[in-house]
Amino acid sequence: MDRLPPLIDQFSHGAVHGELGLGSFEAHLADAVGAQGPAAPAGTTFFDTRAGLAIRRWCPPLLGLEPHCPPVRYLARRRELGAFRAGRMLLRGAGIGTFLVAAGSPGGLTSATELAAAAEAHAHEVVRLEPLAEQVADTSGSVDAFLGYTAEALYAAGQHATAFASGATYCEGRAPEAAEVRRAADRWLRGRRPGEPLAEPALVRHLLWSAVATGLPVQLHCPDPRPLAGFLRATAGLGSDLVLLPGPPHHGRAAQLAAVHAHVYADTGPHPEEALGRAPFGKLLFSSGARGLPELYVIAARLFARAMERVVGEWTAEGLCGAADGRRITELVGSGTARRVYRLAATT
């Protein structure tokens, strides 16, 4: 397949600052593969995972090494270059031209602006609703103040954010009544400690419906999208696009919901194979989901590009589509749909 335009990564958290030794690198790699602890069992390594193999295949050449070099040699080269230079080389070699970055990600990760500078790319901020409300709650002395300041914070965020996002796992197909919101706010403010995550369902619903009212796209980070079906139906025609970011193995289910609702889209992550058969191609979007290691951006982009090449290559060989169609489909999922949904300029 011909060289494709740079990808638009619709969801990531940013990259780490500073040097990483073997232990800290493996801790970040453990997080990426969903391990329960930061350390591999004695005598093993998280490099012996699919993500670890992908790092050893695609990242060493970007730092001047041969593919599949030993992890110790790779990390030594990383230290030799320095974290700043190595991070830039990796991000600039990833093939991603635009990043949508979750604002305020914990752990001292790069901001959208810092990531854009390191990658020589564009980056935009996605504002998470729950942390926004939590920040307001830390400085609110009453229910009235909390609700008023939350509305102001949402409005202010909407002036610069590219999208809102929520981790809601369930939302009814109606906005909560004002009295219900006040009671929920009172319960939460009375019982919470500073920094405690928002876990009051009525308040989460209130935030979601308020975000939809802004007209900005809203990302829904839902392990299983089915409990949100009522919300998806009820928000049709309100002017805000919803993007489902499911957890495995629910990408196919998310794609099916995107196919049903005109304003709903589905994330494929770096593995688009299942979703491609469940929804129109213009309803699907790539994301890396990367957090921490710059290497994770590289491997997500490579895995996505090769998966698309493999699938559309099979379709072309079977006569299901032509080469031009295959390229167009790959561009749609890799960047075109995200550009349209998030209203990004052609140069970003």
C-alpha positions as CSV (number, residue, x, y, z in Angstrom):
1,M,0.0,0.0,0.0
2,D,1.2,3.5,-0.8
3,R,2.4,5.7,2.1
4,L,-0.6,7.0,4.0
5,P,-1.2,10.4,5.6
6,P,-0.2,10.8,9.2
7,L,-2.7,9.2,11.7
8,I,-4.9,11.1,14.0
9,D,-4.7,9.5,17.5
10,Q,-8.0,10.3,19.1
11,F,-7.1,9.2,22.6
12,S,-3.9,9.1,24.6
13,H,-2.6,10.3,28.0
14,G,0.8,11.7,27.1
15,A,4.4,10.5,27.6
16,V,6.7,10.4,30.7
17,H,9.3,12.9,31.4
18,G,12.8,11.9,32.6
19,E,15.1,8.9,32.3
20,L,13.8,5.3,32.7
21,G,15.8,2.5,34.1
22,L,14.9,-1.2,33.5
23,G,12.6,-1.3,36.5
24,S,10.7,1.8,35.7
25,F,10.5,1.0,32.0
26,E,9.0,-2.5,32.9
27,A,6.6,-0.9,35.3
28,H,5.2,1.3,32.5
29,L,5.2,-1.7,30.2
30,A,3.3,-3.7,32.8
31,D,0.6,-1.0,33.0
32,A,0.3,-1.1,29.2
33,V,-0.3,-4.9,29.1
34,G,-2.8,-4.8,32.0
35,A,-0.6,-6.6,34.5
36,Q,-1.8,-6.6,38.1
37,G,1.6,-5.6,39.5
38,P,4.5,-3.4,38.4
39,A,7.1,-6.3,38.6
40,A,7.3,-9.4,36.5
41,P,7.7,-12.7,38.3
42,A,11.3,-13.7,39.0
43,G,13.1,-14.9,35.9
44,T,10.5,-13.3,33.5
45,T,10.1,-9.9,31.8
46,F,7.2,-7.9,30.4
47,F,9.3,-7.7,27.2
48,D,8.0,-11.2,26.7
49,T,4.5,-9.9,25.8
50,R,3.0,-8.9,22.5
51,A,3.6,-5.3,23.4
52,G,7.2,-6.1,24.4
53,L,7.9,-7.9,21.1
54,A,6.4,-5.0,19.1
55,I,8.6,-2.5,20.9
56,R,11.7,-4.6,20.1
57,R,10.6,-4.9,16.4
58,W,9.6,-1.3,15.7
59,C,11.4,1.0,18.1
60,P,15.1,0.1,17.9
61,P,15.5,1.3,14.3
62,L,14.1,4.7,15.3
63,L,17.0,5.0,17.7
64,G,19.7,3.6,15.3
65,L,19.6,0.0,16.4
66,E,18.7,-3.2,14.6
67,P,15.2,-4.7,15.1
68,H,14.8,-7.3,17.8
69,C,17.9,-6.2,19.7
70,P,18.0,-7.3,23.4
71,P,16.1,-5.2,25.8
72,V,19.2,-4.3,27.8
73,R,20.9,-3.0,24.6
74,Y,17.8,-1.0,23.7
75,L,17.5,0.6,27.1
76,A,21.3,1.4,27.1
77,R,20.8,3.2,23.8
78,R,17.9,5.1,25.2
79,R,20.0,6.3,28.2
80,E,22.9,7.1,25.8
81,L,20.6,9.4,23.8
82,G,18.9,10.8,26.8
83,A,15.2,10.7,27.6
84,F,14.4,14.0,25.8
85,R,16.1,13.1,22.5
86,A,15.0,9.5,22.5
87,G,11.4,10.5,23.2
88,R,11.5,13.0,20.3
89,M,12.9,10.4,17.9
90,L,10.3,7.8,18.9
91,L,7.3,10.2,18.7
92,R,8.5,11.7,15.4
93,G,8.9,8.3,13.9
94,A,5.5,7.0,15.0
95,G,3.6,8.3,12.0
96,I,1.0,10.2,14.0
97,G,0.3,13.7,12.9
98,T,-2.3,14.8,15.5
99,F,-2.9,13.7,19.1
100,L,-6.0,14.1,21.2
101,V,-4.7,14.1,24.7
102,A,-6.7,13.6,27.9
103,A,-6.2,16.8,29.9
104,G,-4.7,16.6,33.4
105,S,-3.6,13.0,33.1
106,P,-2.0,11.9,36.5
107,G,1.6,10.8,36.8
108,G,3.5,13.8,35.5
109,L,2.9,13.1,31.8
110,T,3.3,15.5,28.9
111,S,0.5,17.9,28.2
112,A,-1.0,18.3,24.8
113,T,1.3,21.2,24.0
114,E,4.4,19.3,25.2
115,L,3.5,16.2,23.2
116,A,2.9,18.3,20.1
117,A,6.3,19.9,20.4
118,A,8.2,16.6,21.0
119,A,6.5,14.9,18.1
120,E,6.5,17.9,15.7
121,A,2.8,17.3,15.4
122,H,-0.5,18.9,16.3
123,A,-2.2,18.1,19.6
124,H,-5.6,19.0,21.1
125,E,-7.0,18.7,24.6
126,V,-9.9,16.4,25.7
127,V,-11.4,17.4,29.0
128,R,-12.6,14.6,31.3
129,L,-15.9,15.5,33.0
130,E,-15.4,13.7,36.3
131,P,-12.0,15.2,37.2
132,L,-13.4,18.6,36.3
133,A,-16.2,18.2,38.8
134,E,-13.8,16.9,41.4
135,Q,-11.6,20.0,41.1
136,V,-14.7,22.3,41.5
137,A,-15.8,20.3,44.5
138,D,-12.5,20.8,46.3
139,T,-13.1,24.5,46.4
140,S,-16.9,24.6,46.8
141,G,-18.5,25.3,50.2
142,S,-22.1,24.6,49.2
143,V,-24.4,22.7,46.8
144,D,-25.3,26.0,45.1
145,A,-21.6,27.0,44.7
146,F,-20.7,23.5,43.4
147,L,-23.5,23.5,40.7
148,G,-22.8,27.0,39.7
149,Y,-19.1,26.7,39.4
150,T,-19.4,23.3,37.6
151,A,-21.6,25.0,35.0
152,E,-19.0,27.8,34.6
153,A,-16.1,25.3,34.4
154,L,-17.9,23.3,31.7
155,Y,-18.6,26.5,29.7
156,A,-14.9,27.6,30.1
157,A,-13.6,24.2,29.1
158,G,-15.8,24.1,26.0
159,Q,-14.1,27.3,24.7
160,H,-10.8,25.6,24.2
161,A,-11.3,21.8,24.4
162,T,-11.7,19.7,21.3
163,A,-14.0,17.2,23.1
164,F,-15.3,16.2,26.5
165,A,-14.8,12.6,27.9
166,S,-16.4,10.5,30.6
167,G,-15.8,7.2,32.2
168,A,-19.5,6.6,32.8
169,T,-20.4,2.9,32.5
170,Y,-24.1,3.5,32.6
171,C,-26.4,6.5,31.8
172,E,-30.2,6.6,31.6
173,G,-32.0,7.9,28.5
174,R,-33.1,11.1,30.3
175,A,-31.4,14.0,32.0
176,P,-31.8,14.0,35.8
177,E,-34.3,16.4,37.3
178,A,-32.8,19.5,39.1
179,A,-33.9,18.2,42.5
180,E,-32.3,14.9,41.9
181,V,-29.0,16.6,40.9
182,R,-29.1,18.8,44.1
183,R,-29.7,15.8,46.3
184,A,-26.9,13.9,44.7
185,A,-24.5,16.8,45.0
186,D,-25.4,17.3,48.6
187,R,-24.7,13.6,49.4
188,W,-21.4,13.6,47.5
189,L,-20.1,16.9,49.0
190,R,-21.0,15.8,52.5
191,G,-19.4,12.4,52.3
192,R,-16.4,12.9,50.1
193,R,-12.8,13.6,51.0
194,P,-10.7,16.0,48.9
195,G,-9.4,14.2,45.8
196,E,-12.0,11.4,46.1
197,P,-13.3,10.3,42.7
198,L,-16.8,11.2,41.6
199,A,-19.0,8.1,42.0
200,E,-22.5,9.6,42.3
201,P,-24.5,8.3,39.3
202,A,-26.9,11.2,39.1
203,L,-24.1,13.7,39.0
204,V,-22.3,11.8,36.3
205,R,-25.6,11.8,34.2
206,H,-25.9,15.5,34.9
207,L,-22.3,16.1,33.6
208,L,-22.9,14.0,30.5
209,W,-26.1,15.7,29.5
210,S,-24.5,19.1,30.2
211,A,-21.6,18.2,27.9
212,V,-23.9,17.1,25.2
213,A,-25.7,20.5,25.4
214,T,-22.4,22.2,24.4
215,G,-22.5,20.5,21.0
216,L,-18.9,19.3,21.4
217,P,-18.1,15.6,20.8
218,V,-18.2,13.4,23.9
219,Q,-16.0,10.4,24.3
220,L,-17.5,7.6,26.4
221,H,-14.8,5.4,27.9
222,C,-17.0,2.3,28.6
223,P,-15.7,-1.2,29.1
224,D,-18.9,-2.5,27.7
225,P,-21.0,0.0,25.7
226,R,-24.4,-1.8,26.1
227,P,-25.5,-0.2,29.3
228,L,-25.2,3.2,27.5
229,A,-27.7,2.2,24.8
230,G,-30.6,4.3,26.3
231,F,-28.4,7.4,26.4
232,L,-27.3,6.8,22.8
233,R,-30.9,6.7,21.6
234,A,-32.0,9.7,23.6
235,T,-29.2,12.0,22.4
236,A,-29.9,11.5,18.7
237,G,-30.5,14.8,16.9
238,L,-29.1,17.0,19.7
239,G,-26.0,18.0,17.7
240,S,-23.3,16.3,19.7
241,D,-21.4,13.3,18.4
242,L,-20.7,10.5,20.8
243,V,-17.5,8.3,20.5
244,L,-17.5,4.9,22.2
245,L,-14.1,3.8,23.5
246,P,-14.7,0.2,24.7
247,G,-12.5,-2.3,26.4
248,P,-11.7,-5.6,24.9
249,P,-13.5,-7.7,23.8
250,H,-16.3,-5.2,23.1
251,H,-15.0,-3.3,20.0
252,G,-17.4,-5.3,17.8
253,R,-20.4,-4.3,20.0
254,A,-19.4,-0.7,19.9
255,A,-19.1,-0.8,16.2
256,Q,-22.6,-2.3,16.0
257,L,-24.0,0.6,18.1
258,A,-22.2,3.1,15.9
259,A,-23.8,1.5,12.8
260,V,-27.3,1.9,14.4
261,H,-27.0,5.5,15.5
262,A,-26.1,8.3,13.1
263,H,-24.4,10.4,15.8
264,V,-22.4,7.5,17.4
265,Y,-18.9,6.5,16.4
266,A,-16.6,3.7,17.6
267,D,-12.9,3.5,18.5
268,T,-10.9,0.6,17.1
269,G,-7.7,1.0,19.0
270,P,-4.7,-0.4,17.2
271,H,-6.6,-3.6,16.3
272,P,-9.4,-2.6,13.8
273,E,-10.1,-6.1,12.4
274,E,-13.3,-6.9,14.4
275,A,-14.8,-3.4,14.1
276,L,-14.3,-3.3,10.3
277,G,-17.0,-5.9,9.8
278,R,-19.6,-4.3,12.1
279,A,-20.0,-0.7,11.0
280,P,-19.5,1.6,8.0
281,F,-15.9,2.6,7.7
282,G,-16.7,6.2,8.2
283,K,-17.9,5.5,11.8
284,L,-14.6,4.1,13.0
285,L,-11.6,5.8,14.5
286,F,-8.0,4.9,15.5
287,S,-6.5,5.5,18.9
288,S,-3.3,4.4,20.6
289,G,-4.6,4.7,24.1
290,A,-0.9,5.3,25.0
291,R,0.1,6.3,28.5
292,G,3.7,6.8,29.6
293,L,6.1,5.2,27.2
294,P,6.7,7.0,23.8
295,E,7.2,3.5,22.4
296,L,3.5,2.8,22.9
297,Y,2.6,5.4,20.3
298,V,5.0,3.8,17.9
299,I,3.7,0.3,18.2
300,A,0.0,1.2,18.2
301,A,0.5,3.1,14.9
302,R,2.5,0.2,13.4
303,L,0.0,-2.4,14.5
304,F,-2.9,-0.4,13.2
305,A,-1.3,0.3,9.8
306,R,-0.3,-3.3,9.3
307,A,-3.7,-4.6,10.4
308,M,-5.4,-2.3,7.9
309,E,-3.0,-3.3,5.2
310,R,-3.6,-7.0,5.8
311,V,-7.4,-6.7,5.8
312,V,-7.8,-4.4,2.8
313,G,-5.1,-6.4,1.0
314,E,-7.2,-9.6,1.5
315,W,-10.3,-7.7,0.2
316,T,-8.4,-6.5,-2.8
317,A,-7.0,-9.9,-3.6
318,E,-10.5,-11.3,-3.4
319,G,-11.8,-8.6,-5.7
320,L,-14.0,-7.2,-3.0
321,C,-12.5,-3.7,-3.5
322,G,-10.0,-2.0,-5.6
323,A,-6.6,-0.6,-4.5
324,A,-8.0,3.0,-4.4
325,D,-10.9,1.9,-2.2
326,G,-8.5,0.1,0.2
327,R,-6.5,3.3,0.6
328,R,-9.6,5.4,1.1
329,I,-10.9,3.0,3.8
330,T,-7.6,3.1,5.6
331,E,-7.5,6.9,5.5
332,L,-11.1,7.1,6.8
333,V,-10.4,5.0,9.9
334,G,-6.8,6.3,10.4
335,S,-7.6,10.1,10.2
336,G,-10.6,11.1,8.0
337,T,-13.4,10.2,10.5
338,A,-11.6,11.8,13.4
339,R,-11.0,15.0,11.4
340,R,-14.7,15.2,10.7
341,V,-16.0,14.2,14.1
342,Y,-13.6,16.5,16.0
343,R,-13.9,19.3,13.4
344,L,-10.1,19.4,12.9
345,A,-8.7,21.6,10.2
346,A,-7.1,19.9,7.2
347,T,-3.7,21.0,8.4
348,T,-4.0,19.4,11.8
